[in-house]
Amino acid sequence: MKQTDPAFPNSGAAPTRVLVAEDDDKTRIALVFLLQRHGYEVTVVNDGQAALDILLGPNPPHIALLDWEMPRLDGLHVCIGVRTMPARDYTYIVMLTAHDRDSDLLAAFAAGVDDFLSKPVDSAQLLARLRCGERVLALERRGIERIAELEKAMEEVRALKRLLPICMYCKKVRDDADYWHDIDAYIHQQTGTDFSHGICPGCMETVVEPQLAAVIKAKENG
């Protein structure tokens, strides 16, 4: 459900998709109502195996709210199943449970849970944790985009390191499509690099200074 009210955190943007895995009817209905009211797109299941199937399936929800105690598979094992699958988009997992011992908290975090919320669930705390999850996911997406940009840049650098045909007279370089380019324009096209021209010390000594001396001498004799 997409909301346009400015009071909703997802207003004007594609809604964050949330999986609610809860076997208690009253709790499940209350969670769905709260999340939809605040602009989240909700998928609902009432057992752990169904939750795991969705989270391991194509295009899973971004955030999962998992009850600890569920039929077929508990929330802890759902989390472990998600975290052991390599090369997947990250799913932010919040465990909902009446367990409040320190050992339970440590077990949940060891299984890969991102956050932990005791029942009965406080609405304000849940929404705050969801916003935190959205920030984490946004950072992860930006990190993936940045890695892709760096990989593209490295490929461009590797392309420049390969053998380039260059004209021995005009110094133009030939691309893969058999077009000839000025070397400055070619490198700018491939990497975005611009050149500022100068004179190296060797050329200054062997080329420029003799030319200047010749000009000065010609003026003196003229």
C-alpha positions in Angstrom: 0.0 0.0 0.0 1.5 3.3 -1.0 0.6 6.4 1.0 0.8 10.0 0.0 0.2 11.6 3.5 3.4 13.4 4.5 3.1 11.9 8.0 4.0 8.5 6.5 7.7 7.7 6.3 7.4 6.1 2.8 5.3 9.0 1.3 6.0 9.7 -2.3 8.3 6.7 -2.8 8.0 3.0 -3.5 6.9 1.3 -0.3 9.3 -0.8 1.6 8.2 -4.5 1.5 8.0 -6.2 4.9 7.3 -9.9 5.7 5.3 -10.5 8.8 5.7 -14.1 10.1 3.5 -14.5 13.1 1.2 -17.4 14.1 -0.9 -15.5 16.7 -3.9 -14.1 14.9 -4.4 -11.0 17.0 -0.8 -10.0 16.9 -0.5 -10.7 13.2 -3.6 -8.6 12.4 -2.4 -5.7 14.6 1.0 -5.7 12.9 -0.4 -5.7 9.4 -2.8 -2.9 10.2 0.1 -0.8 11.7 2.5 -1.4 8.9 -0.1 -0.7 6.1 -1.2 2.4 7.9 2.4 3.7 7.7 2.9 2.9 4.0 4.6 -0.5 4.1 3.8 -3.2 1.6 3.1 -6.3 3.8 3.4 -10.0 3.0 1.9 -12.3 5.7 2.6 -15.9 6.7 1.8 -17.8 9.9 4.6 -20.4 10.0 8.4 -20.4 9.8 8.8 -22.7 6.7 6.5 -20.4 4.7 8.6 -17.4 5.8 11.8 -19.1 4.8 10.4 -20.1 1.4 9.5 -16.5 0.7 12.8 -15.0 2.0 14.8 -17.5 -0.2 12.6 -17.1 -3.2 12.8 -14.5 -6.0 12.6 -10.8 -5.1 12.0 -11.3 -1.3 10.8 -8.5 1.0 13.4 -6.1 2.3 12.6 -6.5 6.0 11.3 -9.5 7.9 9.5 -9.5 11.3 9.8 -13.0 12.6 8.1 -14.5 15.6 10.5 -16.7 17.5 8.0 -19.5 18.3 6.2 -20.6 15.1 4.9 -23.9 13.6 7.2 -26.0 11.4 10.2 -23.8 11.8 11.0 -21.2 14.5 12.2 -17.7 13.8 15.8 -18.5 14.8 16.1 -21.2 12.2 14.5 -19.0 9.6 17.2 -16.4 10.2 20.0 -19.0 10.1 18.6 -20.3 6.8 18.6 -16.8 5.3 22.1 -15.9 6.5 23.6 -19.1 5.2 22.6 -18.4 1.6 25.5 -16.6 -0.2 25.3 -13.7 -2.7 21.8 -12.5 -1.8 20.5 -9.0 -1.3 20.5 -8.2 2.4 17.3 -8.8 4.4 16.9 -6.8 7.6 15.5 -9.2 10.3 13.7 -8.2 13.5 12.9 -10.9 15.9 9.6 -10.6 17.8 9.4 -12.7 21.0 8.4 -13.0 24.6 11.9 -14.4 25.3 13.8 -11.7 27.2 16.7 -13.5 28.8 20.2 -12.4 28.0 21.0 -15.8 26.6 18.0 -15.5 24.2 19.3 -12.1 23.0 22.8 -13.5 22.4 21.4 -16.5 20.5 19.3 -14.3 18.3 22.2 -12.0 17.4 24.5 -15.1 16.8 21.9 -16.4 14.3 22.1 -13.2 12.4 19.2 -11.2 13.7 19.6 -7.4 13.2 17.2 -6.3 16.0 15.2 -7.8 18.8 11.8 -6.6 20.0 9.9 -8.0 23.0 6.2 -8.8 23.0 3.8 -7.2 23.4 5.2 -5.1 20.6 5.3 -1.3 21.2 4.2 0.4 18.0 6.5 3.4 18.3 9.5 1.1 19.0 8.7 -1.1 16.0 8.4 1.8 13.6 11.7 3.2 14.9 13.4 -0.1 14.2 11.9 -0.3 10.8 13.2 3.1 9.9 16.6 2.0 11.2 16.4 -1.1 8.9 15.5 1.1 6.0 18.6 3.2 6.6 20.8 0.1 6.8 19.4 -1.2 3.5 19.9 2.2 1.8 23.5 2.2 2.9 23.9 -1.3 1.6 22.4 -0.4 -1.8 24.7 2.6 -2.1 27.7 0.4 -1.2 26.7 -2.0 -4.0 26.4 0.9 -6.5 29.8 2.2 -5.4 31.4 -1.2 -5.9 29.9 -1.4 -9.4 31.3 2.0 -10.2 34.7 1.1 -9.0 34.7 -2.2 -11.0 33.7 -0.3 -14.1 36.5 2.2 -13.5 39.0 -0.6 -13.0 37.9 -2.3 -16.3 38.4 1.0 -18.1 41.9 1.3 -16.6 42.6 -2.3 -17.7 41.4 -1.5 -21.2 43.9 1.3 -21.4 46.7 -1.0 -20.2 46.2 -3.2 -23.3 48.1 -2.6 -26.5 46.8 0.5 -28.3 47.5 1.0 -32.0 49.0 4.5 -32.3 50.0 6.4 -35.4 53.8 7.0 -35.5 53.3 10.4 -37.1 50.2 12.2 -35.7 50.0 10.1 -32.5 46.3 9.3 -32.9 45.1 6.0 -31.4 42.8 3.5 -33.0 39.8 2.1 -31.1 38.1 -1.4 -31.5 35.8 0.0 -34.1 38.7 1.0 -36.3 38.2 4.8 -35.7 41.2 7.0 -35.0 41.1 9.5 -32.1 43.4 12.1 -30.7 44.9 10.4 -27.7 43.7 13.1 -25.3 40.1 12.7 -26.5 40.4 8.9 -26.4 41.6 8.7 -22.8 39.0 11.3 -21.7 36.2 9.2 -23.4 37.4 6.0 -21.7 38.2 7.3 -18.2 37.0 10.9 -17.9 40.6 12.1 -17.5 41.5 15.5 -18.9 45.1 16.6 -19.6 47.0 19.7 -18.8 50.0 20.0 -21.1 53.5 20.8 -19.9 57.1 20.1 -20.7 59.2 17.4 -19.0 62.8 18.3 -17.9 64.3 16.0 -20.6 62.4 17.7 -23.4 63.2 21.1 -21.9 66.9 20.4 -22.0 67.1 18.6 -25.4 64.4 20.3 -27.4 63.1 23.6 -26.0 66.3 25.2 -24.7 68.2 24.5 -28.0 65.2 26.0 -29.9 65.2 29.1 -27.7 68.9 29.5 -28.1 68.6 29.3 -31.8 65.9 32.0 -31.8 67.9 34.2 -29.6 71.0 33.7 -31.8 69.0 34.4 -34.9 67.7 37.7 -33.4 71.3 38.7 -32.4 72.6 38.1 -35.9 69.6 39.6 -37.5 
